[in-house]
Amino acid sequence: MRINTALSKLATAEAFFKESLSDLQRLTGLTVRQLSTMDRQSALISAEKELEACDKKGITPLFFLDERYPRRLRQCPDAPIVIYQKGPADLNARRLVAVVGTRSCTEYGREIVKEFISDLVGATPVVVSGLALGIDALAHEASLKSKLSTVAVLGHGLNDVFPTKNWSLAQNILENQGAMVSEYSLFSKPTRGNFPVRNRIIAGLSDAIVVVESKDRGGSLITAELGNDYYRDVFAFPGSVKQRHSAGCNALIRQQKAHLVTGAKDFLNIMGWGGLHKTTQRAIMAEFTIEEKEVLEVLKGYEHLYLDELAEQCCKPTSQLMGILLGLELKGSVVSLGGNKYAVH
């Protein structure tokens, strides 16, 4: 059992530190051996120091059980126990879209990201990216220019900005209703291995992932793969078969791992944002898939169910079930009560 799934059964984060081992075993389903390996006293002392430092810097830790913890991210099987947020952006906003791509972008990629985000203004999404050089930075800049809130997901603690070249951009994000987010503790330094890992946060926060430009290998392809794993809509802009900077996008489209998109109109049409009809969602708003009907029938028999309880009754893996539940939430048929609890709306 994953630790975050186990902890979701506790009433509060504080309960992890206060309950006895026997009570924790009963409440979480973790074994005594698993619980015994956790030095809760040392963890509590470290957590208190971290909270004090965060408070001084205007950083808010969002724990897995907190109401403000991003609901989309909470549904991911590998969601972190805590994420740190600096800035006022709403991580549970109605619409969040990740816009990602290569660091070494071409003029073609630059033009696409600027035009695409400019044309999203009517849908007012929060734009998520990674504050890296290239497409990521351009996505943040275009969002600021279009007066859209934007969230930068970092691969290190929020005490620093990396690359340092983007320090001014980071400050502009914070000053314009945006946010910086990280799963890493405040003073954690950037390491090469952190950045592919943080891509799951970008994918998990978002309703959709748009890959603007990518070579045949790179972090944006990892984000796209994770988006598919999390049952998100994934989009990619096509490019010339002779242009290596578009090889990754072309591969995603060829392998049917991404919708082909040529502009914001395509994207908005598929997503059903801005009054257009989503072919996979809004057009069937009054209808349900067979899997959605199965989940609803189970939930109707209870006041609420935990995710793992629902998975057991529906005989479905939690990763698949989270995608179904997200669809039902967006249709207004199911409500998340926090702590991985769900009920019929």
Residue pairs with C-beta under 8 A, 6 or more apart in sequence:
1 28
1 29
1 30
1 308
2 77
2 78
3 30
3 81
4 64
4 79
4 80
4 81
5 77
5 307
5 308
5 318
5 340
6 28
6 29
6 30
7 13
7 16
7 28
7 64
7 65
7 81
8 64
8 65
8 306
8 307
8 339
8 340
8 341
9 27
9 28
9 29
9 306
9 339
9 340
10 16
10 19
10 27
10 28
10 65
10 339
11 65
11 339
12 65
13 63
13 64
13 65
13 66
15 27
16 24
16 40
17 40
17 43
17 44
19 27
21 32
21 35
21 36
24 30
24 35
25 31
25 32
25 35
28 35
50 61
50 185
50 186
51 61
53 186
53 187
54 60
54 61
54 84
54 186
57 86
57 158
57 159
57 186
58 86
59 84
59 85
59 86
59 158
59 186
60 68
60 84
60 85
60 86
61 82
61 83
61 84
61 85
62 68
62 69
62 70
62 82
62 83
62 84
62 85
62 91
63 69
63 81
63 82
64 74
64 79
64 80
64 81
64 82
65 338
65 339
66 338
67 338
68 91
68 92
69 83
69 338
70 83
70 91
70 92
70 204
70 205
71 92
71 329
71 336
72 92
72 96
72 204
72 205
72 206
72 207
72 326
73 79
73 83
73 91
73 201
73 204
73 205
74 336
74 340
75 204
75 230
75 307
75 322
75 323
75 325
75 326
76 200
76 203
76 204
76 230
76 322
77 318
77 319
77 322
78 200
79 204
80 183
80 201
82 183
83 181
83 182
83 183
83 201
84 157
84 158
84 181
84 182
84 183
84 184
84 185
84 186
85 91
85 179
85 180
85 181
86 158
86 174
86 179
86 180
86 181
87 151
87 173
87 174
87 177
87 178
87 179
87 180
88 177
88 178
88 179
89 126
89 149
89 150
89 151
89 177
89 178
89 179
90 126
90 149
91 126
91 151
91 179
91 181
91 205
93 125
93 126
93 149
95 123
95 124
95 125
95 126
95 207
95 273
96 125
96 126
96 127
96 128
96 151
96 205
96 206
96 207
97 120
97 125
97 126
97 127
97 128
97 206
97 207
97 208
97 209
97 210
97 267
98 127
98 128
98 129
98 202
98 203
98 205
98 206
98 208
98 209
98 210
98 223
98 227
99 113
99 116
99 117
99 127
99 128
99 129
99 135
99 136
99 139
99 210
99 212
100 129
100 130
100 135
100 136
100 139
100 202
100 209
100 210
100 211
100 212
100 219
100 220
100 223
100 224
101 109
101 113
101 134
101 135
101 136
101 139
101 211
101 212
101 213
101 214
101 220
102 109
102 134
102 135
102 213
102 214
102 215
102 218
102 220
102 245
102 248
103 132
103 133
103 134
103 135
103 136
104 134
104 215
104 245
105 113
105 134
105 135
105 138
105 212
105 213
105 245
106 213
106 243
106 245
108 213
108 239
108 243
108 245
108 246
109 134
109 135
109 138
109 212
109 213
109 245
110 138
112 212
112 213
112 237
113 135
113 138
113 139
113 142
113 212
114 138
114 142
115 263
115 264
116 142
116 210
116 212
116 263
116 264
116 267
117 127
117 139
117 142
117 143
117 146
117 148
118 142
118 145
118 146
118 264
119 263
119 264
119 265
120 127
120 146
120 148
120 264
120 267
120 268
121 146
121 147
121 148
122 274
123 268
123 273
123 274
124 148
125 148
125 207
125 273
126 148
126 149
126 150
126 151
127 139
127 140
127 142
127 143
127 148
127 149
127 150
127 151
128 150
128 151
128 153
128 202
128 205
128 206
129 135
129 136
129 137
129 139
129 140
129 150
129 151
129 152
129 153
129 202
130 136
130 152
130 153
130 154
130 155
130 195
130 198
130 199
130 202
130 219
131 137
131 140
131 152
131 153
131 154
131 161
131 166
131 169
131 170
131 180
132 163
132 195
132 219
133 163
133 165
133 166
135 212
135 213
135 220
137 166
137 169
139 150
139 212
140 150
140 152
140 169
140 173
140 178
141 169
143 149
143 150
143 178
144 150
144 172
144 173
144 176
144 178
147 176
149 176
149 177
149 178
149 179
150 173
150 176
150 178
151 173
151 178
151 179
151 180
151 181
151 205
152 170
152 173
152 178
152 179
152 180
152 181
153 180
153 181
153 182
153 198
153 201
153 202
153 205
154 161
154 162
154 180
154 181
154 182
154 184
154 190
154 198
155 162
155 182
155 184
155 190
155 191
155 194
155 195
155 197
155 198
156 162
156 182
156 184
156 188
156 189
156 190
156 191
156 194
157 182
157 184
157 185
157 186
157 187
157 188
157 189
158 180
158 182
158 186
159 186
159 187
160 189
160 190
161 167
161 170
161 180
162 190
170 180
173 179
173 180
174 180
181 201
181 205
182 188
182 198
182 201
183 198
183 201
184 194
188 194
195 219
196 219
196 222
199 219
199 222
199 223
199 226
200 223
200 226
202 209
202 223
203 209
203 223
203 224
203 226
203 227
203 229
203 230
203 232
204 226
204 230
206 227
206 232
207 232
207 233
207 271
208 227
208 232
208 233
208 234
208 235
208 267
208 271
209 223
209 224
209 227
209 232
209 233
209 234
209 235
210 235
210 236
210 237
210 261
210 267
211 220
211 221
211 223
211 224
211 234
211 235
211 236
211 237
211 248
211 249
211 252
211 258
212 220
212 237
212 249
213 237
213 239
213 245
213 246
213 249
214 220
214 221
214 236
214 245
214 246
214 247
214 248
214 249
215 244
215 245
215 247
215 248
216 244
216 247
216 248
216 251
217 248
218 248
220 248
221 248
221 251
221 252
224 234
224 236
224 252
224 257
224 258
225 257
227 233
227 234
228 234
228 257
229 319
230 319
230 322
230 323
231 320
231 322
231 323
231 324
231 326
233 259
233 270
233 271
233 280
234 252
234 257
234 258
234 259
235 258
235 259
235 260
235 261
235 266
235 267
235 270
236 248
236 249
236 250
236 252
236 253
236 258
236 259
236 260
236 261
237 246
237 249
237 261
237 262
238 246
238 249
238 250
238 253
238 260
238 262
239 245
239 246
239 249
239 250
240 246
241 250
249 258
252 258
253 259
253 260
259 266
259 270
260 266
261 267
261 270
267 273
268 274
268 276
269 276
269 277
269 278
269 279
270 278
270 279
270 280
271 278
271 281
272 278
272 279
272 281
272 282
272 283
277 283
281 327
281 330
281 331
285 331
288 296
288 328
288 331
288 333
289 324
289 327
291 316
291 324
292 324
292 327
292 328
292 331
292 333
294 314
295 310
295 314
295 321
295 324
295 325
295 328
295 334
296 328
296 333
296 334
296 344
298 305
298 310
298 313
298 314
299 305
299 310
299 334
299 342
299 343
299 344
300 344
302 343
303 343
304 337
304 341
304 342
304 343
305 313
305 341
305 342
305 343
306 339
306 340
306 341
306 342
307 318
307 321
307 322
307 325
307 340
307 341
307 342
308 318
308 340
310 321
310 325
310 342
311 317
311 318
311 321
314 321
316 324
325 334
325 336
325 342
328 334
329 335
329 336
332 345
333 344
333 345
334 342
334 343
334 344
334 345
335 342
335 343
335 344
335 345
336 342
337 343
